Amino acid sequence: MPFVPVRKPRKLPRKVITQSFDLEYGSDTLELHEDAISPGDKLVIHDDVLATGGTAQAVCKMVESLGGQIVQCNFIMKLDFLDGAKKLGSHPIYAAVSY
């Protein structure tokens, strides 16, 4: 399966979809190429840290809006005390380290 980047606004070269989300200190927006995912594609989401869950939730929303199916969300570190996993609903989560 190919690598599908999700980036901050105006970093990707083709037509994109966007998703805004709240942070503990404000808000932000992410973009994804609108032709990167086809209905029925199965994807694994990879990110460095699961904190409040806003970034991962935004990525999941974009993937699902294009018809993709999320198999699992992977993180290097999960900060349990911030409860970010709640925002990911029933998506399976793996973290190499949890604090």
Order of alpha helices (4+ residues) and beta strands (2+ residues): beta-beta-beta-beta-alpha-beta-beta
